Amino acid sequence: MRHAPIDSKLFVENRERLNKLLPPKSLAIVNANDVLPTNADGSLMMHPNSDLFYLTGIEQEESILLLAPDAFDPKHREILFLREPNEHLKIWEGHKHTKDAATKISGIPQVKWLSEFPVLFRQIMCELEHVWLNSNEHKRAAVEVETRDVRFARECQAKFPLHSYHRLARLMHPLRVVKTEAEIALLQRAVDITAKGFRRLLKFVKPGVNECEVEAELVHEFVRNRAKFAYNPIIASGANACVLHYNQNDQPCKKGELLLLDVAASYANYNADLTRTIPVSGKFTRRQKAVYNAVLRVMRASIKGATVGKLARDWQKESQVMMNEELMALGLITKADIRKQTEDELACRKYFMHGLGHPLGLDVHDVGFTTEPFAPGWVLTVEPGIYIPEEGFAVRLENDIVVTPDGPVDLMAGTPVEAEEIEGLMAR
């Protein structure tokens, strides 16, 4: 746990919200993620299961949360199961949670060792009727590796075939998409660390530096602030920026080019998501600035348009209409192109081919029912872009916002974005 301790009140309240959604005689189970193998005897660092962290604050492998609000024994209504520490683990893997430590983190009084799980689980299952099992139901997920949750679901259904089984994700998604004040504070911390990294780059970038050197500057800034990369950084100079998910990060930044930076910090598993585009030489050309300001106008208008009750598809369509106008003013499309566009293929998609934004939180592309209208507490990214391969550059800008009844709040309002401000900071 690199981050500072989090008040367990956050996790206690999250469990209370979930318990209120569970029908009578229900049991919910959430597993930790697997430690994934690499090659030979290697393994990746474990990435915490977002739902388990949301409900407990626990980031340790093989952990299990069991919630049974109607269990006969009050001590069985919420139980956290953990690996039992021993001298071997202490020597080879280091710290494992004690029961007291896990209670302090999670606010769960009943912490048991994994060896006790089979007996207690059967006892509680025999009392209850409805079982809520977890799985990854993100619409864009590429599910090729069987997860711990999926294995558990199969084993549970084999042992208890006559229970009524339900999808826990259908309850977790609407809970997680609405962020509490405590969660927004953690997101703001990630945003602030990201801003520090970006300001560091404005002092560092110049002709001749390599994309990988730019990445290294961010590593330094993020780690010293108890954070890590929220996702694999995109550091794309010149025409590389026209590749939406460019990850090579090994080319020199040349005089006169633009450098697209899609980079952000993750703090306490809460993720920022920032994109900025800066001039390698410290000053935009007239053409580059015209494209930059066009994207900035669409971003600012789209931020204002992210209001309570709006559907994501309508928000996207509004940005595309604005982008059509900007592209026409830039000479990239014509009125004839707009007349020929269809509802499914707007003229702007030649130069702005991706979505406008997505929910943000414990996952960078966070869960939530995006077919539902925006509601207070949603945190969204806003990321329009213009990609011009024939001119060898692209501009994308991205801020993170909170939807509120009084209008959107920009979490990145303090992060430089105006072209003149960026030029001024780079000049100094």
N, C-alpha and C positions, 0 to 999 in steps of 0.2 A: 504494500500500500504506500505508494510514493506520496500521494496527496495528504494534506492535513486531515485530521479526524473530522467526521461529519456528525452533527447532532443526530442521534438515533431517532429523534422525533419524526424526521422525514420518513423513515422506513416504517415506523409504527403507524403513522397516518396513511401511508400507502396501503398497508395491509388492511387497515380499517375500511378504506374505500373499496378494496376488492371484496372483503367479507360481506359488505352490504349488497353486492351484486350477485352473490352466490344464493341459489334457491335453498330451501330447507333440505336437510340431510345430505349436504354436499361435502366433498373432500377435494382439495386442489393440491397438486404436487408440481414442484418446479425443481429441475436439476441444474447443476453447474454444467458448463461446457466441458468437452473433452480436452485433454492435452494432446495436440495433434502431432503426429510423427513427421519427420523430414526424410532423412536417409540414414543408413547405417543405424547407430543407436541415438541419433539426434531427435530433438523435438522442439517445437515452437514454444515461445512463451504463451501461457494460457491467456486467452482473452475472456474476461468475465462474461457470464451470461447476463444479458441486459435485464431480463425479467427478474432473475434471482437477485441481482444487485438492487433493482428498483424496490423490491420487497424486503430486503434484509441488509443491504450494504456489504454482503459477504462476497469476496473475490477469490476464494480458495477452491481448488479442484475437488471433485467428488462430493461436494456439499448437496444436501437435499432439504428443501423446505416443504413441510406438510401443514396445510391449513384445514381445519375441520371445526368450523364455528359451532356445530351442534353436537360435537362429541359428548358422550355422557360424562366422562372425566374431564374437568376443566383443564387439567394438565396436558390433555391430548389435543387441545383446540389450536395450538400452534407449537410446532416442534421443529427445531433446526438440527439436522444430523450432519456431523463432521468426521473427517479422518481423525483418529486418535493419535496425538503426538507420541513419539517414542524417541529413544536415543539415536536409532539408525536414521530416521527422518531428520532429526536435528543436525546430524553431522553432514548428511548428503544434500539435503534440500533446504535446511534452515528452519525458520519460524513457521510453526503451524498454530492455529488458534487454540487457546485453552477454552474451556466452557465459559469462564468468566469474561474473557476477552470478547468472545463471540456475542455474549449477552450485552456487553457494553456497546458494541458496534450496532447490533440489530434491534436491541430492545426486546428480544425474545428470552423470557426466563428459562424456558425448557430447552436445553441444549443436550443432545445425546450423541454418543458415538455411533458410527455407521453399523457396527456389529449389532446394535439393538434395533436397527430398522426393520428387518423382516418380521419379527414377532409383533412389534407395535403396529406396523402397517397392517398386518392381517387382522389384528384385534379391532382397529378402527374401521377398516374396510367392511368388516362383518356387521358393524352398527349402521352403516350409511348406505345410501342408494345411488347418489349421483357422483360421478368421478370426473373431474376437470383436468385434462392432460394437456401439456404444452407442446407446441411445435412452432417452427418458423413459417409464418403465413404472410410474409412480405410478398407483395405481388411480383416484384422484380427479382426475387431470390432465385439463384441457380442452385438447387438442392441436389447435389451429386454424392455427398458424403453423409452416411447415416449418423445422426446425432445421438447423444446420450438420451435426450428426451424421447426420440423416436424408438430407441431400443427399449426404454422403460415402458412406453405405451404398449408395445407388442407383448412384452412379458406380463404386464399387468392384465391385459385383456385375456391372455392365455390362462392365467391363474384364476381370474374372476370374470368368467364370460357372461354372467347374468346381470351384472351391474349396468346402469345407464351411463354411457360415456359422452363427454362433451368437449368442445374445443375451448381451452382456456384463452387462446389468442383473441377470441371474440369479446372477451371481457377486458383483457389487458390493453388492447389497442386504444379503445376510447379513454381508458384511464391515463395511459402514458402520453397521449397526444396533447393533453391539457396539462401544462406545467404549473406547479405551485411556485410560490414566492421563493422557497428554498432552492428549488431546481433552477429557477431563473437566475438566482444569485451565483450558482455554480457555473451556469452557462456564461454569465457575464465575466466570471473569472477566466474561463477559457478564451473568451473574446479579448479580454485585456492582455492576456499573455500573447495571443496572436498579434495584437497591435504592436506589442513590444518587438516581436520578431520582424514585423513588416518595417517598422521604423529603423531597425538595425540594418535591414537590406537597403533602405534608401541611402544610407551612408556608405554602403559597401559596393553596390553594383556600379560597374564602369566597363568600358570596352576592354575585352581581353579576359575577363573573369569567366570561369567555366560554370555551367549550370550546376554541377555537383558542388562547387565551392559555395554557391548561393545556398544550396540545401544544407551544407555544413554549418553555415551561420545560424540557420534556424534551429538545427539540432542543439547548438550551444545555448541559444536563448530559451528554448522550450524546456530543456532538461534542468537548467539552473533555476527555473521557476516551477519545478515539480510537475511538469507536464510531459506530454509526448505528442507525436504527430497524430492527428485525428484520423488521417488516411494517408495513403502514399502520396507524397507531394508532387504536384505538377509544376515544373519549372521549365518553361518552354520559350525559347528565344526565336525571334524571326518567324519563319514558316512553320516551325514546330508547333506553334500555338494553334494552328489550324487542325491539329489532331486533338480531339476533345479530351481524351484520357492519355495524353502523352506522359510516359513514365521513364523515358530513357535518361533524362537529366545528366547528359555527359557532353554537351556541345558548347563551344565557346560563344559568348555573348558579344556580338559584333557592333561596331560603331554604326549608329543610325537605325538599329533594330529596336523593336519593342520586345519586352520580356513579360510574358504572362505568368503570373504566380497564383496558383490555386493551392493554398497552403493554410493549415490551421492547426491549433493546439487542441488537445483533449486533456481536460483536468477533472480528476475524480470520475472518469468515464463519461463526463458530459463534454460534447464536442462543439467547437466552433466550426465555421465553414466560410472562409474568406477567399475572394478572388480580386486581384488588382493587376493592372497592366501598366508598366512603367517604361520610360525611354532609357535604353542602355546608356546613351550619351548624356542623359540628364535633361534633355529638352525634346519635346515632341516636334515633329515636322508639322507643317500646316495641315497636310492630309491626315496624318495620324491624329492630330488633335480634333479635327472635324469628326472623324469616326468615333474617337473617345467620347466626345461630348454628346454625340448621338446616343451612345449606349448609356451614358450617365443620365440623360434626360429620361430614357425609358425606365431605368432602374428607379429613379426618384418618383416618377409617376406611378410605377407599379407598387412601390412601397406605400404610397398614399392610398392606392386602390385595394390594399389587403385589409378589408373591413369585415366586421362580424356579419355573418349571413351570406357571404359571397361563396360561390362554388369555385373550386380550383380551375375547372375547365373554362369558366367565364373570365376569370382573372387572366388565364393564359391567353385567351382570345383578345382581350383588351390590349395586352402587351404586343400581340402580333399586329393588330391594327396600327398601333403607334409605330411599331418597327417598320411597317410598310411605308409610312410617311417619311421616316428618317432615311430609309434606304433609297427612296425616290429622290430626296433632297441631295443625297450623296452621289447620285448618278449610277447607282448599282442596279436598280430596277426602274421600270417605266410604268406609266399609267396603263399601257396596254398589258403589261404583265399582271397588274392588279385586276384588270377586267377579265383576264383569262383564268384567274385563280379559282380553285374550288374550295368548298368548305373543309375538305380533308387535306388540301395541299395549298396553303396560302403562299403568295408570292415571296414573302419574307423567309420562307423555310430554306431557300437556296443559301442564305447567309446567316440565318438564325434558326438552326434545325433542332434544338433541344428544348426541354421544358423550362419554364420560368423559375421554378423553385420547388422545394419539398419540405416536409416536416423535419425538424432537427431536434436532437436530444441525446439520449443514451446511445443511439445509433445515428450515424451521419445522415443516412436516409432513414429517418425514424419511422416507427410504425404509427398507424392511425388510419382511419377510414377517410381517404381523400375524396370519396364520392359524397361525403357529408359537407355541409357548409362550414366555413371558418367560424370558430367559436373563441371566446375570450380564453387566453392562456395558450393558444397554439403558438409555437415558435416555427417560423418559416425562413427559408433562404429566399433571396430575390436575386436572380443571376442572369440577366440578359447578356447577349454577346453578338458580335458581328465578326464573321470569319471570311477573309478574302484571300484565298490561296493564290489567285492570279496576281495579287499585289504583295504577297509574301509576308502578311502579318494578320493578326487578329486582336480584338479587344473584347475582354469579358470582365465584368465587374459584379461583385457579389457582396451583399450585406445580410446580416441576420436580424430578424425583427420579431417582436411579440405582438400578437393581435389582442387588442383591448377594446372595451366598449367605447372608449374615448378616441379611438383611432390607433394606428400602429405605432409602436415604440421601437426605434432603431437602436439595437444593442451596439452597433458599430458606428454610431454617430461621431465618436471621437477618433476614428481611424481615418487617416488622410485619404481623400478620394478626388478632390478637385484637381484638375490638371495643373493649375498654377501652383497649388500648395505642394504637390509632388515635385514639380520642377524646383521650387524654392528650397525644399528640404534636401533634394539631391545636390543642389548647388552649394549648400553649406557643408 
